[in-house]
Structure formats: C-alpha cells, structure tokens
Amino acid sequence: MVLGIGAAEYGVVFMGVGNDPHGISLVRDTPCGPVEGLLSGGVERFLGIPYAAAPVGAHRFAVPTLPAQWTRTRAATAHGPTPGQVPYPGALGRLQPTVAIPGDEYLNVNVFAPAKRPGGLRPVLLWIHGGSLQHGSNALPGHDGTAFARDAVVFAAANYRLGAEGFSVLEDAPLNLGLADVVAALEWLRVNVESFGGDPNQVTLMGHGSGGSLVAALLAHPRASSLFARAIIQSAPLSAWPVSRARRMTQRIATDLGIAATREEFAARSPADLLASQARMAAGATPLNSGPAYGLAIEPQLVPEDPLRAMLGGAGADIPLLVGTTTQECRLWHAPGGRGAKVSRTGLALARRRAGISKEAQRLFWRNRPGAGPGEILAALATDKLLRVPMYTLADARRYAGGQTQVYEFAWHSPVNDLGAAHGTELPFVFDNLAVRGATTLVGDAAPQSLAGAMHEAWVCFATMGIAEWPPWDISRPVKTFNGLGNEVVYSPRDDEAEAIG
C-alpha cells in the first residue's frame, strides 16, 4: 500500500489521432493478465485497461481496490468506459466536447508505448485530465499519447471518479476518492508498466486544471517520492479546502434530493440521480463566480495539509517540477458566448472585492491594458489571483528549499471565439496533435506546427531527463514564453502586476 489506501448535444468520439483500428494485433503479458493491443506507426496502444475494481456495489464510495486478475487475453483495442458526467453547457460545450462511453469499469488506463525499445526501459508519463473535477476522460481525442510514444516515452492516461462519485463529503465515507484513484493508477503503473517497456522509477505525474490540482496535492504529500520522480502542473489551483467548504456541494445535492449526506443514502441513489442533481446545483458556476463546485478536502490521509502551504514549507522540493499557465487563462469562461462583454464596471468592482484584490491593482491592470473592457480586466485579475501569482510564490519557495522548478507561460492567441491564450489552449501543442477534432475546436485549423514541436519537445525532455532546455527558476525569475514567435525566455514578466495582486 501507498499513502495508506488500497493498492490501489455532443456525440461520442472513440478515436484520436493515431488510433488506427486496422493496426497489427499484439499481446503483452502483465501481472494483472494478458492484454491485446494494436501496433500502428511504430506505436503500441493498449486502451481501457482496468487499474482498479469497478466503483459499484460495495466498491462505491470506497477506496479503490485492485481489479480481479484475468487469465484469458483481454481486448484493449478500444477506449473503455468513461466516468459519468454531463456535457459543458452552451458555447463552452462546443469548444470542449464530451466523450461518453457507458460501463462500470471506468477506472481504466490507456497506455501508448514505443514499439522499438533499444537501450532498456523508457521514462513514463501519467496524464491526469482536468475538467473542474466534474468533466473529462482519457478517451478525449486530444489526450491521445501517440506523439509521446513516438518520442520514446511510455504515455499513460487514467480516468478517475468525478463529481458526486469522487469528491462527495459524506459522514461515513472516505474523502477525496478521485485523488485516491490517481494513487491507485500510480500503484498500477509501478507494478505493470515494465510490461510495456516503461521504467517504474522514472514516472512523471502530469495534470492540467483540476487534474493539476490532484498532482499538486500528491506532490505535497510526505510520501510523494514513493509515487513518482517528476511532476508537471499546468494551469492549476494549488490549494485544497477545509472540509466545511468542500462539503457544500454535497449538502446542496442532499437537500435537493431530500436525503442525508451519508454514504448509505447517497449509495441508495443511482449515479444518474446524483449526476442530475449535481448538474442542477452547478448550473452557471464558473471558476470566476465562486459558484457551487467540487474541491479537494483537507483530511489526515491524502491531503493532510493545504498543498500550497505544505509546498511553501518545502514539501516535494526533492522532486523536479515543471509548472506554468496560459497568459489569459480565464478567457475560457469569459470569451465564449460573449460573457465577458456583459461584465459592467460595477460587476468588476464587486468581483474584485470578493476576491480580495485591491482597487490599486485594478487600476494598474487597466493602465497596462488601454482600451480593455471590464470583462477583460476581470479575467486578467482572476488569472493572476487564482493561478499565476501562487505559481510564482511556489517557485520562489522551492528555490529557497533547494528544489528545481521550471516555469513556462503559453502566450499564443487562438483565433477561435476570441479565446486568445485561454485555459486549455496549450494542450494541443503539448500533445503535438493539432489536427485532431478536440484540438481544432480550440485552436483552429491553422495553428503553428513549429510551436507544437517546441512545446512537445520540452515536455519530452523534462519527462526523460528531469529538466527542459531553459534555466530553472532563480532570483532572475526566468519564464519560458511559448508565443509561436521566438519562444524566448522572459525574466520577471509583469512583476508589477504580480506584486500588486500578491
């Protein structure tokens, strides 16, 4: 055991780039049992392998346990089931389509491995998707790991329990079950990844958005180094919540359904019932309006301390970290559908005060953005308050503790829906899969391949060697800026604004 838990309107899209259904069949023996995958283009693909027992029946609202071993070859040639969820609403749903594949065994992992393995075992990258802890899966076309496997990295992507199933705060059930699932996936990799040519001692844990928050929580845990060797956190809040705050969404659902917030009463309701209530309670909520949401709860086992506070005290400093944001994170919630244009000066002032941002900081941001409207200023303030400033603070603390941190900023502007450098627009470049459907909806069909090559190469270098090609964070504050032009290193970018926010 690790960390004290068990070992552990938008159509369905089944295939991403490189998922050739006509590839050559191959079988790999694993400690769990033999699995059949496909070989195509020099990449082996094994999809939908269960890393934990299906979270139904007695396993519902319980820590993950190992799946039953199998002796007959198990087909792993198509994506497995996905966690229950509802599509994003409106314009956001068109930008980020939902994949829905029914089935109970959704605690599964996809593995993409290089077919040729000279020189021994390869580094491993485990991807944890984002989605506000309510959306996403490893079956999304944009999360296809072909390019990483092409470049000699064994890439894995794990599902985890979402929403009410994974992050409810119930009186008599373990907390943070979705995070416990990630631990179980890491434990599965430690035991099984050699079967795919991966080195269990060279695992990089990588997450985006709320998935990055899960990575931060594990990086802050006292036993982090027993789980992974490197970490990548992209565009993620770094803090967890007190239980009193984390339970608010659970209590809203309980009130809505007329039940108590207990494991017995939640388990008596079907996942569909809980999901429908969750959708009603979360309607209209965004990271900017403090609406009802799920978050990690601080509790003794998996999240014994607020992750940011723990890391500021030196936790995880022995693990190399790559961390960064996009320049205009919060435009994802403001630009689509014209939401940002509807923000008034009064609305900006109210949101600023609610976030604890000074009037002087607002004036500075406005001076630095002549001609910007209130919505654009609010998005910029929120980006810095929620993401960029905590990230810089963390990088400073890790430097004092002797840790290696490399910081990036994604600054290329997507022309789609006036997104600019919004949350998530960097992912098609990191994955080097600009042509897939899930990428073009965010970045269009003319995104620069040279930028995808540069970002993807940096992530491969970090996963392989523990360091990318630009200087680690030091007193000069170097930030690698991926803008599609020079991709230069900028020193102390926008320090005036960071200081005003901080």
C-alpha positions in Angstrom: 0.0 0.0 0.0 1.0 3.6 -0.6 -0.4 6.5 1.4 -2.5 4.0 3.4 -5.1 3.2 0.7 -5.7 0.0 -1.2 -3.2 -0.9 -4.0 -4.6 0.8 -5.5 -26.0 17.8 -27.9 -22.0 16.5 -28.4 -21.7 12.9 -29.7 -19.3 10.2 -28.7 -15.8 10.3 -30.0 -13.9 7.0 -29.8 -10.7 7.6 -31.7 -7.9 10.2 -31.6 -5.0 10.7 -34.0 -3.0 7.5 -34.4 -5.7 5.2 -33.1 -5.7 3.0 -36.2 -8.4 0.4 -35.9 -6.6 -1.6 -38.6 -3.3 -1.9 -36.8 -1.5 -5.1 -36.1 -2.7 -7.1 -33.1 -0.2 -7.8 -30.3 -0.4 -9.2 -26.8 1.5 -8.2 -23.7 1.6 -10.2 -20.5 1.2 -8.1 -17.4 0.9 -9.0 -13.7 -2.8 -8.4 -14.0 -3.2 -10.6 -17.0 -2.5 -10.6 -20.8 -3.9 -7.7 -22.8 -4.3 -7.4 -26.6 -3.5 -4.0 -28.2 -2.7 -2.6 -31.6 0.6 -1.8 -33.2 0.5 1.0 -35.8 3.1 3.5 -37.0 5.7 2.3 -34.5 3.4 2.9 -31.5 1.7 0.2 -29.4 -1.7 1.2 -28.0 -3.5 -0.6 -25.1 -6.8 1.1 -24.2 -9.2 0.8 -21.4 -7.2 -1.5 -19.1 -8.8 -1.5 -15.6 -6.4 -0.4 -12.8 -9.0 -0.8 -10.1 -12.2 -2.6 -9.4 -15.3 -1.1 -10.9 -16.6 1.5 -8.3 -20.0 0.0 -8.0 -21.8 -2.0 -5.3 -19.6 -2.5 -2.3 -16.8 -0.5 -4.0 -19.0 2.6 -4.4 -17.9 5.5 -2.2 -14.9 3.3 -1.0 -11.2 3.5 -1.6 -10.1 1.8 -4.8 -9.0 -1.8 -4.8 -7.2 -4.0 -7.3 -9.2 -5.4 -10.1 -9.6 -9.2 -10.3 -6.8 -10.8 -12.3 -7.6 -12.4 -15.6 -6.0 -15.3 -17.4 -7.7 -15.1 -20.8 -6.4 -12.3 -23.1 -8.3 -9.1 -22.5 -9.1 -6.9 -25.5 -7.6 -3.4 -25.1 -8.1 -2.1 -28.6 -10.9 0.4 -27.9 -11.4 3.1 -25.3 -13.0 1.8 -22.1 -16.0 3.3 -20.2 -15.8 6.9 -19.1 -16.8 8.4 -15.7 -20.4 9.7 -15.5 -20.7 13.4 -16.4 -22.9 15.9 -18.3 -21.6 18.0 -21.2 -20.4 21.5 -20.7 -23.2 23.9 -21.5 -23.5 26.2 -24.4 -20.5 27.7 -26.2 -18.1 26.0 -23.8 -19.5 22.6 -24.7 -18.8 23.3 -28.4 -15.2 24.1 -27.6 -14.8 21.1 -25.2 -16.9 18.2 -26.4 -17.7 15.4 -24.1 -17.0 11.7 -24.6 -19.5 9.3 -23.1 -18.8 5.6 -23.2 -21.1 3.6 -20.8 -19.9 0.9 -18.5 -18.9 0.3 -14.9 -15.2 -0.3 -15.4 -14.3 3.3 -16.0 -11.3 3.3 -13.6 -9.1 2.4 -16.5 -5.9 3.5 -18.1 -4.7 3.9 -21.7 -1.1 3.1 -22.5 0.8 4.3 -25.5 4.3 2.7 -25.8 7.1 2.9 -28.4 7.3 -0.3 -30.4 11.1 -0.3 -30.6 12.9 -0.4 -27.3 16.6 -0.2 -27.7 18.6 0.9 -24.6 16.4 -0.6 -21.9 13.3 0.8 -20.1 11.8 4.1 -21.1 10.6 7.0 -19.0 6.9 7.1 -18.1 4.3 9.9 -18.2 1.0 9.6 -16.4 -1.6 12.1 -17.6 -4.4 13.3 -15.3 -7.1 15.3 -17.2 -8.8 18.4 -15.9 -12.4 19.5 -16.0 -13.4 21.1 -12.7 -13.5 17.6 -11.1 -16.7 17.1 -13.0 -15.7 16.6 -16.6 -13.2 14.8 -18.8 -11.8 11.4 -19.5 -8.8 9.6 -21.1 -11.0 8.9 -24.2 -10.9 12.5 -25.4 -9.2 12.7 -28.8 -6.9 15.5 -27.6 -5.4 13.2 -24.9 -4.1 10.7 -27.4 -0.5 9.9 -26.4 0.8 8.8 -29.8 3.3 11.7 -30.1 4.9 10.9 -26.7 5.3 7.2 -27.6 6.7 8.2 -30.9 9.4 10.2 -29.0 10.3 7.2 -26.7 8.1 8.0 -23.7 5.6 5.4 -22.4 2.5 7.5 -22.0 -0.4 6.5 -19.8 -3.7 8.4 -19.2 -6.0 7.5 -16.3 -9.7 8.1 -15.6 -10.8 8.8 -12.0 -14.1 9.3 -10.3 -15.7 12.7 -10.9 -18.2 14.9 -9.1 -20.5 13.3 -6.6 -18.9 9.8 -7.1 -15.4 11.0 -6.5 -15.5 14.1 -4.3 -18.6 14.0 -2.1 -18.1 14.7 1.6 -20.1 12.1 3.3 -20.3 11.5 7.1 -19.2 7.8 6.9 -17.2 7.5 3.7 -13.5 8.3 2.8 -12.8 11.7 1.3 -11.0 12.6 -1.9 -11.8 9.3 -3.6 -10.9 10.7 -7.0 -7.5 11.5 -5.7 -7.3 8.0 -4.2 -8.0 6.7 -7.7 -4.9 8.6 -9.1 -2.8 7.0 -6.4 -4.2 3.6 -7.4 -3.3 4.3 -11.0 0.3 5.2 -10.0 0.5 2.0 -8.0 -0.8 0.0 -11.0 1.9 1.6 -13.2 4.6 0.7 -10.6 3.7 -3.0 -10.9 2.7 -3.2 -14.6 4.5 -0.6 -16.7 7.6 -2.7 -17.3 5.4 -5.0 -19.4 5.0 -2.0 -21.8 8.7 -1.1 -21.7 8.4 1.6 -19.1 10.7 2.3 -16.1 8.6 2.4 -12.9 11.4 4.5 -11.3 11.1 7.3 -13.9 7.4 8.2 -13.7 6.4 11.8 -14.3 2.9 12.8 -13.0 1.3 15.4 -15.2 -2.0 17.2 -14.8 -4.0 20.1 -16.2 -6.5 22.3 -14.4 -8.2 20.3 -11.7 -6.1 17.4 -12.7 -3.1 19.6 -11.9 -4.6 20.2 -8.5 -4.5 16.5 -7.9 -0.9 16.4 -8.9 -0.1 19.3 -6.5 -1.8 17.5 -3.6 0.3 14.4 -4.2 3.5 16.4 -4.7 2.8 18.0 -1.3 2.3 14.6 0.4 5.1 13.4 2.7 5.4 10.2 0.6 5.3 11.8 -2.8 8.7 10.5 -3.9 7.5 6.9 -3.4 4.9 7.5 -6.1 6.7 9.5 -8.9 10.0 11.1 -9.8 8.9 14.3 -11.5 5.8 16.4 -11.8 4.2 18.7 -14.3 1.4 21.1 -13.2 -0.4 23.1 -15.9 -2.8 25.9 -15.1 -4.0 24.5 -11.8 -5.1 26.0 -8.5 -2.7 24.7 -5.9 -4.8 24.7 -2.7 -7.4 22.4 -1.1 -10.4 23.4 1.0 -11.3 22.9 4.7 -13.9 20.1 5.0 -16.6 22.7 5.9 -16.2 24.3 2.5 -15.6 21.1 0.5 -18.9 19.6 1.8 -21.1 22.5 0.4 -21.8 20.9 -2.9 -22.6 17.5 -1.3 -25.0 19.2 1.1 -26.7 21.0 -1.8 -27.3 17.7 -3.5 -28.5 16.1 -0.3 -31.0 18.9 0.2 -32.1 18.8 -3.5 -32.8 15.1 -3.3 -34.2 15.2 0.2 -31.7 12.8 1.7 -29.0 12.9 4.3 -25.3 13.4 3.3 -24.4 9.8 4.3 -22.8 7.0 2.3 -25.9 4.8 2.8 -28.3 7.4 1.4 -26.1 8.5 -1.5 -25.3 4.9 -2.4 -29.1 4.2 -2.5 -29.4 6.7 -5.3 -28.2 5.8 -8.8 -25.3 7.6 -10.3 -27.7 9.1 -12.8 -29.8 10.6 -10.0 -26.7 12.2 -8.3 -25.4 13.4 -11.7 -28.7 15.1 -12.5 -28.8 16.8 -9.1 -25.2 17.8 -9.4 -25.9 19.4 -12.8 -28.8 21.4 -11.3 -26.7 22.6 -8.4 -23.7 23.6 -10.5 -25.7 25.4 -13.2 -24.0 28.7 -14.1 -21.0 28.1 -11.8 -17.5 29.0 -13.2 -14.1 29.5 -11.5 -14.8 33.2 -11.6 -18.1 33.5 -9.8 -17.5 31.3 -6.7 -20.5 29.2 -7.6 -21.0 25.7 -6.2 -18.1 23.4 -7.1 -16.1 20.4 -6.0 -12.7 20.6 -4.5 -10.2 18.6 -2.6 -10.9 18.4 1.2 -8.1 18.7 3.7 -8.1 15.5 5.7 -5.4 13.4 7.5 -4.7 10.7 4.9 -4.3 12.0 1.4 -4.4 15.8 1.9 -3.1 16.3 5.5 -2.4 20.0 4.8 -3.3 22.6 2.3 -1.0 21.6 -0.6 0.3 25.1 -1.4 1.0 25.8 2.3 2.8 22.4 2.6 4.9 23.1 -0.6 5.7 26.6 0.6 7.2 24.8 3.7 9.4 22.6 1.5 7.2 19.6 0.8 8.1 18.0 -2.6 11.2 20.1 -3.1 13.2 17.0 -3.9 11.0 16.3 -7.0 11.8 18.4 -10.2 8.7 20.4 -11.2 7.6 22.0 -14.5 4.8 24.4 -13.9 3.0 27.2 -15.8 -0.1 28.9 -17.0 -1.5 30.4 -20.2 -1.4 34.2 -20.4 -5.2 34.6 -20.5 -6.5 31.6 -18.5 -9.9 33.0 -17.6 -10.9 34.0 -21.1 -12.1 30.4 -21.5 -15.1 31.3 -19.2 -15.4 34.9 -20.5 -14.9 34.9 -24.3 -17.3 32.1 -25.5 -20.8 33.3 -25.7 -19.8 36.9 -25.0 -20.0 36.5 -21.2 -17.0 38.9 -20.8 -18.6 41.7 -22.7 -21.6 41.6 -20.3 -19.4 42.4 -17.3 -20.0 46.0 -16.1 -17.7 48.2 -14.1 -19.9 47.6 -11.1 -19.7 43.9 -11.6 -15.9 44.1 -11.9 -15.7 46.1 -8.6 -17.9 43.5 -6.8 -15.9 40.6 -8.1 -12.6 42.3 -7.3 -13.6 42.9 -3.7 -15.0 39.4 -3.3 -11.6 38.1 -4.4 -9.6 40.3 -2.1 -7.9 42.3 -4.8 -7.2 46.0 -4.2 -8.5 48.9 -6.1 -4.9 49.9 -6.8 -4.3 46.5 -8.5 -7.3 47.0 -10.7 -6.1 50.5 -11.8 -2.7 49.1 -12.6 -4.2 46.3 -14.8 -6.3 48.9 -16.6 -3.3 51.2 -17.2 -1.4 48.2 -18.7 -4.3 47.3 -21.0 -5.5 50.5 -22.6 -8.9 50.0 -24.3 -9.7 46.9 -22.4 -13.3 46.4 -21.1 -14.3 45.4 -17.5 -14.6 41.8 -18.5 -11.1 41.6 -19.9 -9.7 43.2 -16.7 -11.7 40.8 -14.5 -10.3 37.8 -16.5 -6.7 39.2 -16.2 -7.1 39.8 -12.4 -8.6 36.4 -11.9 -5.8 34.7 -13.9 -3.2 36.2 -11.7 -5.0 35.8 -8.4 -6.0 32.2 -8.9 -3.0 30.8 -10.8 0.0 32.9 -11.8 0.8 34.6 -8.5 0.5 31.4 -6.4 2.7 29.6 -9.0 5.4 32.3 -8.7 5.2 32.1 -4.9 5.6 28.4 -5.1 8.6 28.7 -7.4 10.2 31.2 -5.0 9.7 28.9 -2.0 11.1 25.8 -3.9 14.2 27.8 -4.8 14.8 28.6 -1.1 14.3 24.9 -0.3 16.8 23.9 -3.0 14.2 22.5 -5.3 14.4 22.6 -9.1 11.4 24.4 -10.7 11.0 25.4 -14.4 8.3 27.9 -15.2 6.6 28.5 -18.6 3.8 30.7 -20.0 1.8 29.9 -23.0 1.1 33.2 -24.9 -0.1 32.2 -28.4 -3.5 33.6 -29.2 -6.1 31.2 -30.6 -8.4 32.9 -33.1 -11.4 30.7 -32.2 -14.2 32.5 -30.4 -11.8 35.3 -29.4 -10.2 32.8 -26.9 -6.7 34.2 -27.1 -4.3 32.4 -24.8 -7.1 30.9 -22.7 -7.2 27.9 -20.3 -6.5 24.7 -22.2 -5.4 26.2 -25.5 -1.8 24.9 -24.8 -2.9 21.3 -24.7 -2.9 20.5 -28.4 0.6 21.9 -28.6 1.9 19.9 -25.6 0.4 16.7 -27.1 1.6 17.6 -30.6 -1.8 16.7 -32.1 -3.1 19.9 -33.7 -5.1 18.0 -36.3 -7.5 16.1 -34.1 -11.1 17.3 -33.7 -10.6 18.1 -30.0 -7.7 20.4 -30.9 -9.2 22.3 -33.8 -12.2 23.3 -31.8 -9.9 25.2 -29.5 -7.1 26.4 -31.7 -8.4 26.4 -35.3 -7.0 24.6 -38.3 -4.0 26.9 -38.9 -2.2 26.6 -35.6 1.6 26.7 -35.9 3.2 23.2 -36.0 6.5 24.7 -35.1 5.1 25.8 -31.7 3.7 22.3 -31.1 7.1 20.9 -31.9 8.8 23.2 -29.4 6.4 22.6 -26.5 6.1 18.9 -27.1 9.9 18.6 -27.2 10.2 20.5 -23.9 7.7 18.2 -22.2 9.5 15.1 -23.6 12.9 16.4 -22.4 11.5 17.0 -18.9 9.9 13.6 -18.7 13.1 12.0 -20.0 15.9 13.9 -18.2 14.1 15.8 -15.5 14.9 19.2 -17.0 13.8 21.2 -20.1 16.1 23.4 -22.1 15.6 26.8 -20.3 17.1 27.8 -16.9 15.4 26.7 -13.7 13.8 29.4 -11.6 16.2 31.5 -9.6 16.4 35.1 -8.4 16.1 36.3 -12.0 12.7 34.6 -12.4 13.1 33.1 -15.9 9.9 32.2 -17.7 9.9 30.3 -21.0 7.3 32.1 -23.1 5.7 29.9 -25.8 4.3 32.5 -28.2 4.9 31.0 -31.6 7.5 33.6 -32.5 10.8 33.5 -30.7 9.5 31.4 -27.7 12.0 33.4 -25.7 12.9 33.2 -22.0 11.5 36.3 -20.3 12.8 37.4 -16.9 10.5 38.6 -14.2 7.5 39.1 -16.6 4.8 41.5 -15.3 6.3 41.6 -11.9 4.4 44.9 -11.1 1.1 43.1 -11.6 2.1 40.1 -9.6 3.3 42.3 -6.7 0.0 44.2 -6.8 -2.0 41.0 -6.7 0.2 39.3 -4.1 
